Amino acid sequence: MVGPGVTFRGDMIVPGSVMLSGTVRGDGDIGGMLSIAREAAWEGKVRASAAVIAGTLEGSIEVTGALEVGQTARIKGQVTARSLAIAQGAVIEGEMQVTSGDPIIRFEEKRGG
Protein backbone atom coordinates (compact mmCIF):
# COMPACT_ATOMS: atom_id res chain seq x y z
CA MET A 1 0.00 0.00 0.00
CA VAL A 2 1.17 3.50 -0.88
CA GLY A 3 -0.79 5.74 1.47
CA PRO A 4 -2.21 9.25 1.08
CA GLY A 5 0.46 11.94 1.00
CA VAL A 6 3.22 9.46 0.09
CA THR A 7 5.23 9.95 -3.12
CA PHE A 8 7.22 6.95 -4.36
CA ARG A 9 9.88 7.59 -7.03
CA GLY A 10 11.40 4.63 -8.85
CA ASP A 11 10.36 1.38 -10.46
CA MET A 12 8.13 -0.94 -8.48
CA ILE A 13 8.12 -4.75 -8.83
CA VAL A 14 5.48 -6.33 -6.61
CA PRO A 15 4.53 -10.05 -6.73
CA GLY A 16 1.18 -9.33 -5.07
CA SER A 17 -1.37 -6.53 -5.12
CA VAL A 18 -0.91 -2.76 -4.77
CA MET A 19 -3.38 -0.25 -3.36
CA LEU A 20 -2.32 3.25 -4.35
CA SER A 21 -3.68 6.26 -2.46
CA GLY A 22 -0.59 8.46 -2.95
CA THR A 23 1.66 9.10 -5.96
CA VAL A 24 4.06 6.86 -7.89
CA ARG A 25 6.54 8.19 -10.45
CA GLY A 26 8.14 5.24 -12.19
CA ASP A 27 7.30 2.00 -13.95
CA GLY A 28 5.48 -0.86 -12.27
CA ASP A 29 5.18 -4.61 -12.65
CA ILE A 30 2.34 -5.73 -10.36
CA GLY A 31 1.72 -9.48 -10.06
CA GLY A 32 -1.77 -9.08 -8.59
CA MET A 33 -4.49 -6.44 -8.49
CA LEU A 34 -3.64 -2.76 -8.89
CA SER A 35 -6.08 -0.32 -7.29
CA ILE A 36 -5.60 3.40 -7.91
CA ALA A 37 -7.82 5.47 -5.60
CA ARG A 38 -9.56 8.60 -6.87
CA GLU A 39 -7.07 10.97 -5.20
CA ALA A 40 -4.03 8.92 -6.33
CA ALA A 41 -1.76 9.30 -9.37
CA TRP A 42 0.70 7.08 -11.25
CA GLU A 43 3.16 8.43 -13.81
CA GLY A 44 4.87 5.71 -15.85
CA LYS A 45 4.32 2.38 -17.53
CA VAL A 46 2.36 -0.19 -15.53
CA ARG A 47 1.70 -3.90 -16.01
CA ALA A 48 -0.72 -5.78 -13.74
CA SER A 49 -2.82 -8.93 -13.60
CA ALA A 50 -5.99 -6.90 -12.97
CA ALA A 51 -6.72 -3.27 -12.17
CA VAL A 52 -9.35 -0.83 -10.94
CA ILE A 53 -8.56 2.82 -11.62
CA ALA A 54 -10.42 5.72 -10.04
CA GLY A 55 -7.54 8.22 -10.03
CA THR A 56 -5.01 9.48 -12.58
CA LEU A 57 -2.62 7.47 -14.75
CA GLU A 58 -0.22 9.17 -17.13
CA GLY A 59 1.77 6.67 -19.17
CA SER A 60 0.56 3.28 -20.28
CA ILE A 61 -1.17 0.34 -18.64
CA GLU A 62 -1.17 -3.29 -19.72
CA VAL A 63 -3.50 -5.65 -17.85
CA THR A 64 -3.48 -9.39 -18.54
CA GLY A 65 -6.98 -9.72 -17.03
CA ALA A 66 -9.81 -7.28 -16.38
CA LEU A 67 -9.42 -3.51 -16.20
CA GLU A 68 -12.17 -1.36 -14.70
CA VAL A 69 -11.96 2.40 -15.21
CA GLY A 70 -14.12 4.35 -12.73
CA GLN A 71 -16.04 7.55 -13.42
CA THR A 72 -13.40 9.74 -11.71
CA ALA A 73 -10.47 8.19 -13.61
CA ARG A 74 -8.23 10.16 -15.95
CA ILE A 75 -5.88 8.13 -18.15
CA LYS A 76 -3.46 9.69 -20.62
CA GLY A 77 -1.66 7.00 -22.60
CA GLN A 78 -2.08 3.57 -24.13
CA VAL A 79 -4.49 1.12 -22.48
CA THR A 80 -4.28 -2.64 -23.15
CA ALA A 81 -6.38 -5.21 -21.30
CA ARG A 82 -7.97 -8.63 -21.79
CA SER A 83 -11.32 -7.06 -20.86
CA LEU A 84 -12.13 -3.39 -20.38
CA ALA A 85 -15.04 -1.71 -18.59
CA ILE A 86 -15.30 2.09 -18.57
CA ALA A 87 -17.67 4.09 -16.37
CA GLN A 88 -19.56 7.05 -17.74
CA GLY A 89 -17.53 10.17 -16.90
CA ALA A 90 -14.08 8.54 -17.15
CA VAL A 91 -11.58 10.20 -19.47
CA ILE A 92 -9.12 8.18 -21.56
CA GLU A 93 -6.81 10.09 -23.90
CA GLY A 94 -5.00 7.46 -25.93
CA GLU A 95 -5.31 4.19 -27.77
CA MET A 96 -7.37 1.38 -26.22
CA GLN A 97 -6.89 -2.29 -27.09
CA VAL A 98 -8.90 -5.27 -25.82
CA THR A 99 -6.84 -8.42 -26.35
CA SER A 100 -9.74 -10.88 -25.96
CA GLY A 101 -11.60 -9.33 -28.89
CA ASP A 102 -14.62 -8.66 -26.65
CA PRO A 103 -16.31 -5.25 -26.89
CA ILE A 104 -15.50 -2.48 -24.39
CA ILE A 105 -18.16 -2.43 -21.67
CA ARG A 106 -19.58 1.01 -20.85
CA PHE A 107 -21.45 1.40 -17.55
CA GLU A 108 -22.87 3.93 -15.12
CA GLU A 109 -21.03 3.72 -11.81
CA LYS A 110 -23.27 3.07 -8.80
CA ARG A 111 -20.60 3.31 -6.08
CA GLY A 112 -20.98 6.18 -3.62
CA GLY A 113 -18.57 9.11 -3.80
Secondary structure, 3 states (H helix, E strand, C coil): CECCCCEEECCEEECCCEEECCEEECCEEEEEEEEECCCCEEEEEEEEEEEEECCEEEEEEEEEEEEEECCCCEEECCEEEEEEEEECCCEEECCEEECCCCCCEEECCCCCC
